[in-house]
């Protein structure tokens, strides 16, 4: 316990407590990552004199000179403007630890530990840990719209441990969603929460919680629009398009897929949300309708380039992947070229992983084989094996060389396709 708590030298002035996620995860028996500290009875000047580097612009936060861990002076806060940044903070030596803990979002994040390992728990966080309950600390919860996303993310992170959202907290989340506060969140801050949720073991819980709170329509209307749009039961036993996407995201998480794959799965069926009612349950053309929607979401949240590019490719081409074994060699080659797979074979791997999650994101088909993945991998190997040096030796140059390469690849795909039958 002492080694877990121990704050390295130099120690900050005043009294130091370990707080937040480190204490929570320690009590849950989980690996502890970053440690955060609260210091009472100290001033910014004293912190700097002890060698701690200030980093907070809105309130006094300092980095330890050796470990880089964050040490924040105990503070209170008061709502002064709309949005999650609209707070006035008061940090002074007389602010108590209990007052600092009262401003936190969930009770399980409002537990502190002192140097002896004793717990300070003024709002019942340990009881909620034992009950596997996510419960807000105080009515001031509704002053910070970011908490809607944070609570949904915690619901996803701890779903496997049996945590559930307290009914009274869900009521406050709905209250926040019904107002204008969610619209004040910056795209970058929303993406940070989306990214963490997508990396969790149960990302569907994040989006499902947002929807239950009435927030999904504000944060990600493109996904909200999919709910209530039926699909043919023959191919989608789960029927609902939105539910299918949530099942598919969890399949990507189950496979341990990287963030770009998980994000691509999130975006792959946005086009189904725009299917005209007269066309349902068919979603013919949803790929073409979905690409600009996926691109718009990527631009809105300023997602990393690898995420944005893969999402666009999967939205446009996932049906071709499912049909890979029926594609003509010409279509196979066009698909490989569209993916830039001959230069970037890792792109094909990410693409087929996303498509496999899509195929398995269907009720009762979670463990179904997906031969299209290996089929496309084999097609890429066949197309990549041609001897470009020999084609140059035959005198092909420039555009003529490019055309010769393409013909050779088509011939290789024809031979491989016949051998794969």
C-alpha positions in Angstrom: 0.0 0.0 0.0 2.8 2.4 0.9 4.6 1.8 -2.4 1.4 2.4 -4.3 0.7 5.7 -2.5 4.3 7.0 -2.1 4.9 10.5 -3.5 8.5 10.8 -4.7 10.9 13.5 -3.5 10.6 16.4 -3.5 7.3 16.3 -1.6 5.0 19.2 -2.2 4.3 21.7 0.6 1.1 21.3 2.6 -0.7 18.0 2.8 -0.9 15.6 -0.2 -3.6 13.1 -1.0 -3.9 10.6 -3.9 -7.2 11.1 -5.6 -9.5 10.0 -8.4 -9.0 7.2 -10.9 -5.8 5.8 -9.2 -7.6 5.2 -5.9 -10.7 3.9 -7.7 -8.8 1.4 -9.9 -6.7 0.3 -6.9 -9.8 -0.5 -4.9 -11.2 -2.4 -7.9 -8.0 -4.5 -8.2 -7.2 -3.0 -11.6 -3.8 -1.9 -12.9 -3.2 1.8 -11.9 -2.0 4.1 -14.6 -1.6 7.8 -14.0 -1.7 9.1 -10.5 -3.2 12.4 -9.6 -2.7 14.3 -6.4 -4.5 17.0 -4.5 -2.5 19.4 -2.2 -4.2 21.2 0.7 -2.8 24.1 2.8 -0.4 25.3 0.1 -0.1 28.3 -2.3 1.1 28.5 -5.9 4.2 30.3 -4.8 5.1 27.6 -2.3 4.6 24.9 -5.0 7.0 26.7 -7.4 9.5 27.2 -4.6 9.5 23.5 -4.1 10.4 22.9 -7.7 6.9 22.1 -9.1 6.2 23.5 -12.6 2.9 25.3 -13.1 0.8 24.1 -16.1 -2.8 25.1 -15.3 -4.1 28.3 -16.9 -7.6 28.2 -15.3 -6.6 26.7 -11.9 -3.3 25.8 -10.2 -2.0 22.5 -11.4 1.7 21.7 -11.1 3.9 18.9 -12.5 6.4 17.1 -10.3 9.9 18.0 -11.3 11.0 14.4 -11.7 7.9 12.2 -12.3 5.8 14.6 -14.3 2.7 13.6 -12.2 0.0 16.2 -11.7 -0.4 18.0 -8.3 -3.4 20.3 -8.1 -4.2 22.7 -5.3 -7.5 21.9 -3.6 -10.2 24.1 -5.1 -13.9 24.9 -5.3 -15.7 25.9 -8.4 -18.7 28.0 -9.3 -20.7 28.1 -12.6 -20.2 31.4 -14.3 -20.9 30.9 -18.0 -22.3 28.2 -20.4 -20.2 25.2 -21.3 -17.7 22.9 -19.6 -15.2 25.7 -19.4 -17.7 28.2 -17.8 -16.5 27.9 -14.3 -14.8 30.2 -11.8 -12.3 28.4 -9.6 -11.1 29.2 -6.1 -7.9 27.7 -4.9 -6.5 28.7 -1.5 -4.8 27.1 1.5 -8.1 27.1 3.5 -10.0 24.9 0.9 -10.4 21.5 2.4 -10.0 18.1 0.7 -13.7 17.4 1.3 -14.6 20.6 -0.5 -12.4 19.6 -3.5 -13.9 16.1 -3.6 -17.4 17.5 -3.7 -16.8 19.1 -7.1 -16.1 15.8 -8.8 -18.4 14.0 -11.2 -19.0 10.5 -9.8 -18.8 9.2 -6.3 -16.3 6.5 -7.3 -14.0 9.2 -8.6 -14.3 11.2 -5.3 -12.3 8.9 -3.0 -8.9 10.1 -1.7 -6.1 8.2 0.1 -3.6 9.6 2.6 0.0 8.7 3.3 -1.0 5.9 5.7 -3.3 4.3 3.2 -6.5 5.6 4.9 -9.4 6.4 2.7 -11.3 9.7 2.7 -14.7 9.1 1.2 -17.2 11.9 2.0 -19.8 11.0 -0.7 -20.1 7.2 -0.4 -17.8 6.2 -3.3 -16.8 2.9 -1.6 -20.4 1.9 -1.2 -21.0 2.6 -4.9 -17.9 0.6 -5.9 -19.3 -2.4 -3.9 -22.7 -1.9 -5.5 -21.2 -1.5 -8.9 -23.1 1.8 -9.3 -22.2 5.0 -11.3 -23.7 7.8 -9.3 -23.2 11.6 -9.4 -21.7 13.4 -6.4 -24.1 16.4 -6.2 -26.8 18.3 -8.1 -23.9 20.5 -9.5 -23.4 17.6 -12.0 -25.7 19.4 -14.4 -23.4 22.4 -14.6 -20.8 20.5 -16.7 -22.0 19.1 -20.1 -18.8 17.1 -20.5 -20.0 14.8 -17.7 -22.6 13.3 -19.9 -19.9 11.9 -22.2 -17.6 11.0 -19.3 -20.2 9.0 -17.5 -21.2 7.2 -20.7 -17.5 6.4 -21.1 -17.2 5.1 -17.6 -20.3 3.0 -18.2 -18.5 1.4 -21.2 -15.2 1.0 -19.4 -16.7 -0.8 -16.4 -19.5 -2.7 -18.1 -17.5 -5.9 -17.8 -17.4 -5.5 -14.1 -21.2 -5.1 -13.8 -21.4 -1.4 -13.2 -24.8 0.2 -13.9 -25.9 3.8 -14.1 -27.9 5.1 -11.2 -31.4 6.2 -12.2 -31.1 9.6 -10.6 -27.8 10.3 -12.5 -29.5 9.3 -15.8 -32.2 11.8 -15.0 -29.6 14.6 -14.7 -27.9 13.5 -17.9 -31.3 13.8 -19.7 -31.7 17.2 -18.2 -28.4 18.3 -19.6 -29.1 16.8 -23.0 -32.5 18.6 -23.3 -30.8 22.0 -22.9 -28.2 23.8 -25.0 -25.2 22.9 -22.9 -24.0 19.9 -25.0 -23.7 22.1 -28.1 -21.0 24.1 -26.2 -18.6 21.2 -26.2 -15.7 21.7 -28.6 -15.3 19.0 -31.3 -11.8 18.2 -30.1 -13.0 17.5 -26.6 -15.9 15.3 -27.8 -13.4 13.3 -30.0 -11.2 12.8 -26.9 -14.1 11.1 -25.2 -15.2 9.2 -28.3 -11.7 7.9 -28.8 -11.4 6.6 -25.2 -14.8 5.0 -25.5 -13.9 3.3 -28.8 -10.8 1.8 -27.2 -12.9 0.3 -24.4 -14.0 -3.4 -24.3 -17.7 -2.4 -24.6 -17.9 0.7 -26.8 -21.6 -0.1 -27.6 -22.4 0.8 -24.0 -21.0 4.3 -24.5 -23.2 5.0 -27.4 -26.2 3.2 -25.9 -25.9 5.3 -22.7 -25.7 8.5 -24.7 -28.8 7.5 -26.6 -30.7 6.6 -23.4 -29.7 10.0 -22.0 -31.0 11.8 -25.2 -27.4 12.9 -26.0 -26.6 10.8 -29.1 -28.8 12.9 -31.3 -26.8 16.0 -30.3 -23.3 14.4 -30.3 -23.6 12.0 -33.3 -26.8 12.5 -35.1 -25.5 10.3 -38.0 -25.7 7.2 -35.7 -28.9 8.2 -34.0 -30.6 8.4 -37.4 -29.9 4.6 -37.9 -32.1 3.6 -35.0 -35.6 2.7 -36.1 -34.4 1.9 -39.6 -35.2 -1.9 -40.2 -33.1 -4.2 -42.3 -34.1 -7.5 -44.0 -34.3 -10.1 -41.2 -32.8 -12.7 -43.6 -29.5 -10.9 -43.5 -29.8 -9.0 -40.2 -31.7 -11.0 -37.5 -31.2 -8.0 -35.2 -33.3 -5.9 -37.7 -32.5 -2.4 -36.4 -29.7 -0.6 -38.3 -28.5 1.2 -35.2 -28.3 -1.9 -33.1 -26.3 -3.6 -35.9 -23.7 -0.8 -35.7 -23.4 -1.2 -32.0 -23.0 -5.0 -32.3 -20.4 -4.5 -35.0 -18.3 -2.0 -32.9 -18.3 -4.5 -30.0 -17.1 -7.2 -32.5 -14.2 -4.9 -33.5 -13.4 -4.5 -29.8 -13.7 -8.2 -29.2 -11.1 -8.8 -31.9 -8.7 -6.3 -30.3 -8.8 -4.1 -33.4 -6.9 -0.8 -33.6 -8.6 2.5 -33.2 -8.9 3.2 -37.0 -10.7 -0.1 -37.5 -13.1 0.6 -34.6 -13.8 4.1 -35.9 -14.4 2.8 -39.4 -17.0 0.3 -38.1 -18.7 3.1 -36.2 -19.1 5.1 -39.5 -19.6 2.3 -42.0 -23.4 2.3 -42.2 -24.2 6.0 -41.7 -25.9 5.9 -45.1 -28.7 3.7 -43.7 -29.9 6.5 -41.6 -30.8 8.4 -44.7 -32.7 5.6 -46.5 -36.1 6.8 -47.7 -39.0 5.1 -45.8 -40.5 3.8 -49.1 -37.3 1.8 -49.7 -37.1 0.1 -46.4 -36.1 -2.5 -45.3 -33.8 -2.4 -48.3 -30.9 0.0 -48.0 -29.8 0.0 -51.7 -27.1 2.6 -52.3 -26.4 3.3 -48.6 -22.7 3.0 -49.3 -22.7 6.0 -51.6 -24.9 8.0 -49.3 -22.7 7.1 -46.3 -19.4 8.2 -47.6 -20.0 12.0 -47.4 -21.6 11.5 -43.9 -18.5 9.6 -42.7 -16.3 12.3 -44.2 -18.3 15.0 -42.5 -18.1 13.4 -39.1 -14.3 12.9 -39.5 -14.0 16.6 -40.4 -16.2 17.8 -37.6 -14.3 16.0 -34.9 -10.9 16.4 -36.6 -10.1 12.7 -36.3 -6.7 11.4 -37.1 -6.0 10.9 -40.8 -5.7 7.1 -40.6 -9.1 6.9 -39.0 -10.8 9.3 -41.5 -9.3 7.5 -44.6 -10.2 4.0 -43.4 -13.7 5.1 -42.4 -14.3 6.5 -45.9 -13.0 3.4 -47.6 -15.0 1.0 -45.5 -18.2 3.0 -45.9 -17.8 2.9 -49.7 -16.6 -0.7 -50.1 -17.7 -2.9 -47.3 -20.3 -4.7 -49.5 -17.6 -5.5 -52.1 -15.6 -7.1 -49.3 -18.5 -9.3 -48.3 -18.9 -10.3 -52.0 -15.2 -10.8 -52.6 -15.5 -14.4 -53.7 -18.0 -13.5 -56.4 -16.1 -10.5 -57.8 -14.6 -10.5 -61.3 -10.8 -10.1 -61.5 -11.2 -6.6 -62.9 -13.4 -5.6 -59.9 -11.0 -7.2 -57.4 -8.1 -5.3 -58.9 -10.0 -2.0 -58.7 -10.8 -2.7 -55.1 -7.1 -3.3 -54.3 -6.2 -0.2 -56.1 -8.8 1.9 -54.3 -7.4 0.7 -51.0 -3.9 1.4 -52.2 -3.2 -2.1 -50.9 -0.4 -2.9 -53.3 1.7 -0.2 -51.8 0.2 -0.4 -48.3 -0.8 -4.0 -47.6 -1.5 -3.0 -44.0 -4.4 -1.0 -45.3 -6.1 -4.1 -46.7 -5.7 -5.8 -43.3 -7.4 -2.9 -41.5 -10.1 -2.9 -44.2 -10.9 -6.6 -43.9 -10.9 -6.4 -40.1 -13.5 -3.7 -40.2 -15.6 -5.7 -42.7 -15.3 -8.8 -40.6 -16.6 -6.9 -37.6 -19.5 -5.7 -39.8 -20.3 -9.2 -40.9 -20.2 -10.6 -37.3 -22.2 -7.7 -35.8 -25.4 -9.6 -36.4 -27.5 -11.5 -33.8 -26.5 -15.1 -33.9 -23.7 -14.7 -36.3 -21.0 -13.4 -33.9 -18.8 -16.4 -34.5 -19.7 -17.1 -38.1 -16.7 -17.8 -40.5 -15.7 -14.9 -42.8 -13.8 -16.4 -45.7 -13.9 -13.1 -47.6 -11.0 -11.9 -45.4 -8.6 -14.6 -46.5 -9.9 -14.5 -50.0 -8.9 -10.8 -50.3 -5.5 -11.4 -48.6 -4.8 -14.2 -51.2 -5.9 -11.9 -54.0 -3.4 -9.2 -52.8 -0.6 -11.7 -52.6 -1.3 -12.9 -56.2 -1.5 -9.4 -57.6 1.7 -8.4 -55.8 3.8 -11.3 -57.1 4.2 -10.1 -60.6 7.8 -9.4 -61.8 8.0 -5.7 -62.6 11.7 -6.0 -63.3 11.0 -8.5 -66.1 8.4 -6.2 -67.6 10.9 -3.3 -67.7 13.4 -5.7 -69.3 10.8 -6.2 -72.1 11.1 -2.5 -72.9 8.0 -1.2 -71.2 8.3 2.3 -69.9 6.2 5.1 -68.5 2.4 4.7 -69.2 3.1 1.6 -71.2 4.8 0.0 -68.1 1.8 0.9 -66.0 -0.6 -0.7 -68.4 1.7 -3.8 -68.6 1.7 -4.1 -64.8 -2.0 -3.9 -64.7 -2.5 -6.6 -67.4 -0.1 -8.8 -65.6 -1.9 -8.3 -62.3 -5.2 -9.1 -63.9 -3.8 -12.3 -65.4 -2.4 -13.3 -62.0 -5.8 -12.7 -60.4 -7.5 -14.8 -63.0 -5.2 -17.7 -62.4 -5.4 -17.3 -58.6 -9.2 -17.1 -58.8 -9.5 -20.3 -60.7 -7.1 -22.0 -58.3 -9.2 -20.8 -55.3 -12.4 -22.3 -56.5 
